[in-house]
Amino acid sequence: MATCTLLILIPDRQHTWSIVQIQEGEAILNIGEAENLTQEDIIKKVHALAPSILADHVNDTDRKLNDTCAHYVNPYDVKYNNIMWQVQKMPRETYHLFNAYFDNRTALTGEGSFVRILAIIDRQEPSNKSFCQLWFANKPEPTISNVSQTEYLWYKEWGNDKSPYQPYLFSCAVPASLGMVPESISLVANPCDNATNNLRVIDNRAPLGKKLIFAVCVKAMNFKHQPLVSVKLVEWIEMHKILGADKIFIYELQVHPNTTRVLDFYKAQGLVEVTKLALPGSAPNIPDLMALYMSERTFGIQCPLELIQYTDCLLKNMNLFEFIVAVDVDEVILPLKVDNWYDLIYKVAIPKHKKRTEGIASFVARNVHFMDDTDEYQDWTQGIPKYMHMLQNVHRNASHTEIGDSIKITFWRCTTTMPGFVSAIIARTLILTLRMPICSTTVLAGKRVSASGSEARTYWWTRPFGGSRTNSFQLLRKSFTQLDFFKLFENK
């Protein structure tokens, strides 16, 4: 009997190519086993990808205020947009809803509990009042609550008023008399409207009420064609482990397969959690076009979307961690008098400001710019592998920035942070924002205190604009070798 051999090239993550042979009479094609997924398995997969989707409620069909009013939206009937967003048409604008969160920080608000909804709308100001339909377990009809707080996450003074991507946080009070957390919520223009959105209410609580200390939030990675990012990311993650990060939350638009492998490795360790993202509305999610589009529409969509990400990270983790640390993957907050963030906050910052610690929303560290140019000047540090990006690029500006001048990082206090636009280690905030070269940042709520340049610094690795050595950036390199950075790895 003749034997037929078919060679198939299959890319995989362990090898560049695998050659699979199929011979007549013997099937040796290694393509894996078919998954026989149960409904429970599918629900778990959907929840992991998009926690706002109520995949476990596909059989809920007969819940309503009355026959014509405020019907429950079955997940099959939700109007989805690009997987992550739910759409609600209002009389004069369209809402793209991202996530909803239960917020029971009554000491912060001075009121009762709220459900917060993160959304993008296509005009700068909502044209009319809106309402929430709160759905509770074992309760067939909704509870109606008006939107009592509307927070615009952007500063009007920055412009961008014509953009169809305006970031908002809407808040609806939860009646204390019910004594329950809503299972889901729909945002509508009128109490009796039949919605096209139904968001699961995220209610993350620390086991036994015991919080971890530091969560790190990283805005969306968009590095599809940059394999070297994976190597830099390993160095950056390990540095943050040493400093005391309990968990790192990374948002992802598109990354190189090497970066995916790195993220998968740290996910398996429980150190990293990745949230996939998609652009809302009609913005292009075509991989390469997306990167080009966002680079040319920075104010129009990139910055507003970053506000959504940081606020999402805060509201999902405010009951799980004491502080939120918002940094980019080219930044590190380094204590100078102590070895880690815990000692920086609890042994330096809080004792220093003990007379006014109550109500402090964030702790700010000033920026120091490192020049990302060792490969250009070839002045490598001996004994350090050349692929260690941060440890090799050790030439920095001789001075740090002043408070209010391009400040990037803060520690946010979760118990005292109200919505605002900041980058930091946080504890008292409702909205989280980041200071960037393009997307400026300010604290919208709560007090902040600043570490002196001798207590802590935010180290930021940067290249000259346009990749050229402009005069201003050549001045930055009149610096000195920053030896104190190496103490991170001493005896670790």
N, C-alpha and C positions, 0 to 999 in steps of 0.2 A: 504494500500500500504506500502510495506517495505521501510524503510529508511536506506540508506547506508551512513555511515560517514567515511570520509577519512581524516586522520590527516597528515598534511604536516608541516615540520619544515623549516622555512625560516629565515635566519639571516638578521637582519637589523641594522640600525645605532642607533635606539632609544632603542632597547631591545636586550638582548642576543639572544632570540629566540621568534618568534611569532608562535602561533598555529592557523592554519587556518582550518576551518571546511567546508566541501563540503557535503551538504545533497541532497539526491535525490529530484528532483522537485524544489530545490531552490539553486541557485548558489551564494555562499557567499565567494568565493575565492577572496581575496583582493590582486590583483597583479598589480593594477594600470591600467590606460587607455593607449591604443595604441596611439602613437604620429603620427599624420598625418602631416608630415613635408613637407613644400613647398620647392622648390629649393632654395629660399632665406634663409630659415631656415638651410638647409644643408650647404650652403655656409658659413654662420656665424659660424656653428659648426666646419667646417674644418679650417676656419681662426683662430678660438680660439685655436685649437690644434696645427696647423702648419702654421704660417702666411706666410711662403714662398710659399705655394701652391696656384696657381691661379685658385681656384675652380669656380670663377665667369667668367672664360674665356673658358669654355668647348666648346663653339660654335665658337671659333676663329680657323678657319681651312685654310684660304686662304691668309695668310700673308707670304711674303718671299722676298728675294732680287731678285731672278729670279727663273725659273722653277726647277733648279737643285742646287740652292745655298742658304744657310742660311734660311731655312724654320723655321717659328714660331713653337715652340713646344707646342702643345696642352697639357693641364694638364693630359689628359688620356694617353699621349704618353711619359711622363717623366719617366725616369728610377729611381724609388724610392728605398730607402734602409732604412728599419726600421723606416718608417713613416717620420722621421725628416730630412732625408738626401736625396740629389739628386746626382746621379752618372754620371760622365763624363769620358769616357775612352780617354786617351791621347796616343800618340804613345808609350811611355815607362812607363807610370804610370797611376794610377786611382785616380781621384779626388772624394771625398765625400763633397758636398757643403751644408752648413748649412743655411746661411741667407745672404741677400744683403741689403745694407744701403746707402741712399743718404746722403752725407756729404758736406754741403755748408759752412763750416767754413773757408772761404777764408782768413780771417785774420790769421788763424793758419797755413795754408799750404803755403800762399804766392802765391797761384795759383788759378785756378778756382775750380769748384765743381767736386766731384768724386763720383763714386759708389764703395763701399768697399764690397768685398766678403770674408766671412769666410769659410775656408775649411780645411779638413784633406786630405793629400795625402800620398801615400804608399812608398815614398822614401824621403830622406832628402832634396834633391834639385830637383826642376823641371828640366826636361831634355831639354826643349825647350821653346821658347817664346809663349805666349798665347794671345788671343784676347777676347774682349767682344762684343757681339751683343746686342745693346741697343734698346729696343722696347718702342716706345712712343704711347700714346693714339691717335687714329685717324690717325695713320701713318702706312701704310701697310707694309713698308719695314724697316729693322733694320738700325741703324747707327752703323758703325764699329769703335771701339776704341781699341787701343792696351793696354795691361796691362802695365802701366807705372811705377807702384810701386809694388814690391813683398816683403812683410815683413814676415820673419821667426819668429814665436812667441817664439821660443825656443833658448837657447844658445847652440851652438855646443860644447862648453867646458864642458857642463854637460853630454855629451855622448848621448846615446839613438839613435845612427845613424842607427841602424838596425830595429828600430820599424816601423811597417807599418802605424803608426798613427802620422804623422808629421803636426803640426798646422801652417797654413799660413793665411795671409791676402793679398788679391790681390786688386789692385785699378785701375780703369779705369776712365779717364777724361770724363766729360760730356761737349760736345761742347756748349760754352756760346751762340753761335749764335741761338741755337734752343729755348732758353728761357723756357725750360720745364724740368720737372723731369721725368726720364724714369719710365715707368710702371713696366717693368720687364727686366731681363738681363740673357743672356746665356753665359757661359764661354766655349771657344773652342780653339783648337790648331791652326786652320787656319781660316781666315775671312769667307771663304765660306763653312765651315763645317756645316752639319746638326746636331745640338746639341741633347743631351738627357736630358738636364737640362734647366729649365726656372724658375728663382727665382723672386718672387715679390720683388720690391725694397721698403724697409721699409723707410718711410719718416714721422717720428713722429714730429709734431710741437706743441709748447705750444699754447693753445687758446689765441688769441689776443696778442701773443708774450710774455705773462707773465709766466715766469718759476717758478716752485717750487724750494725749496732750496736743500733738501737732499734726495737722493735716496740711499737705502741700497741694495747691491748686495750680495747674498749668494749662494755659490757653491752648486752643486747637493747634496741633502740629500739622503742617502742610508742606511736607518735604518728600514728595514722591520720588524725585530724581536725585536725592542726596544720600547715598549710602553711608558716607562718613558720619552722618548724624548719629547712627547707631553706636559708633565707638564713643563719641562725645557723650552720648546719653548714659552709657554705662558709668563713665567717670562722674558725671553729674549726680546720678542716682546714688552711687556709693558715698559721695561726699555728704549727701543729705541724710543717709543712714547714720553716718558718723555724727552729724550735728544733732540728730534726735528726731528726725521725721518718723512718725508712726505709720503713715500711709501717704502715698502720692496719687493724686487724682489727675489723670491726663485726658484731655479732650483731643480727638483725632478727626481730621478731615481726610487726609491721604498721606501715607508714609511709604518709604521704601521697604521691600520685604525684609531686609536686614534689621530695620527698626522694629518691624512686627515681631521678629524672633526675640529681640531684646525685651520688648514689652511682654511677650508671652512668658518669658523666663521669670520676670519679676512678678507677673500676675500669679504664676504658680506658687511663688513664695508668699503671696498675700501682701506684698509691699506696694504693688501698683494696681490701680483700677482704671480701666480705659472706657471712656464714653465716646461712642461713635457719633459723629455729627453730619448733618446735611444742611445745605443752605436753604432758607425758606423761600416760598413764593416762586417766582419765575426765574430766580437767579440760577445760573448754570451749574449743575452738579457733574458736568462732564469733566473727568479728572484733570486733564492738562489745561483746559479752558478755565476751570475754576480758579487755579492759581493765578493765571494771567488776569482774570476778571477782578479778583480780590486785590491784587497789587495795584490796579488802576482805579479801583473804587474803594480805597481804604476808608475814607470817612463815610462813604455811602453804606457799606455793609460790614467791612472787617471790624471796625471799632464797635459799632452797635452790637454785633454778634459776640464780641469778646465780653461785653457787659452782661449779656445773657449767660455766658459760660461761667463767669466768676460768681455771679449771683446764684446760679444754679448750684455751684459747688458749695457755697456758703450755706444755702438753705437746706440742702440735703444732709449736711454734716454738722449743723450747729448743735445738735443734741448728742453727737458722738465724740466731739473733740472740744478741748478748751480753746484752742487757737487755730486759725486758718492762716496759712502762709502762702501768699500769692507771688510766684516768681516765674520767670521765663527759664528756658533751658540754657541760657547763656548768663545766668545770674546765680550768685550764692550770697546769702546773708551770713557774714562771719563775725562771731564775737571775738573781741581782742583781749579781754581781761579774764575770760573764762573759756571753757573748752566746748560748750554746747549751748543750744538754745534754752534748755530748761534753766540752766544757771543764769543765762543772760536775762531771762524774764523774771525769775523768782529770787535771784540773789543780787541782781544789779538794778534792773528797771523798776520793779515794784517797790523794793525798799527805798530807792532814791525818791520816789514820788508817793510815799506811803500816806502823806497827808491829803492827797487828792486822787488816790487810786480808784475810788468809787466813781463809776461813770466813764472811766477811760475806755475808749473804743479801740484804740490801736497804738502800736509802738512803731515808730518810724526809724529806719536806719538810712544814713546819707549814702549817696552814690560815690563810688570810685571807679573810674574808667580804666580798664586794662586794654592795651592795644593788641588786637588779634593779628599779629604780623611777624611772629618769630620765624615762620617759614620764609618770609621775604628777606629778613635781615640775617637769618642763619646764625643767630646767637643763642644756640640751644643750651639748656641747663644740663650739665653732666649728671649722670646717674638717674635721670628721669626718662622713661621711654618717650620717643618723639611723638607717639600717637596720643599721649596724655595732653590734651588740648589746653586745659586750664592751668595745669601745673607747669607747662612749658611757656605759656604766654604770661610772663610775670612782670612786664614793664607797664607801669601804671602812671596816671596823672599824679603829680606831686601833691595835689590838694583834693579834698572831697567837695561835693556840691553843698551848697547851703540849703537849709530847710526852706521849702517852697520853690526851689530851683531844680526842676526835673527830678524830684524825689520819686523813686520807683517802688520801694518796698516797705511794707509795714506788717506788723503782727496784729491780726484782727482778733478781738476777743468775742467769742461766740455768744456769750451771755449778755453783752452790752452793745452789739453792733446792729445798727439800723441800716436800711438800704442806703447805699451811697456809692461813690465811685472812687476807689482807692486801690493801691497795691501794698500788701503788708502782711504782718502776722496779726490776726484779728480776734477780737472777742466781743465787741458790742456793736454789731452792724446788721442791717437788714439787706442792704445791697452791697455787692462787692465790685470794686473797680480797680483798674490798673493804670499806673502812670507809664506812658510809653513816649518815645521820641515823637510819634505822630499823634497818638491818642492820649491827650493830656488827662491828668487825673486830679481829683480833689476829694476830700472827705466831706460827704454831705450830711453826716449825722454823727454825733458823739464826739468826745474829746480825744485828742491824740497827744502823745508825748514823744519826744525825739531823743534818740541815743546820741551822745556826743561822738565826735569822730574818733575818740580814743576808746570807746566802749564797744562799738560795733559798726560795721560798714557793709554796704551792699556792693559786692564786686560784680562788675558788669563788663563782659568781654565784647568789644565793639571794633568794627573796621571803619576806615574813612568812608564817608559817603561816596557812593559810586565806585568804591573799590580803589580809589586813587589816594595818594598821600597829599592831601590838601594841607595848606599852611597851618590851619587850626589843629589838625590832627598830628602834624609833625611836632607842634608845640606840646601836645599831650605826651609825646614820647621822650620829652626831656625829663624823664622820670628816673626812678631808681628801682632796682630789683626788689620785689616785695617778698622778703624771706618769711615773714610771719604766716604766710599762707600755707607753708609746708608743715606747720605744726598740726594741721588736720590729720596727717598720716603718721605722726609720731606715736609709737606704742599702741597702734590700733590693730 
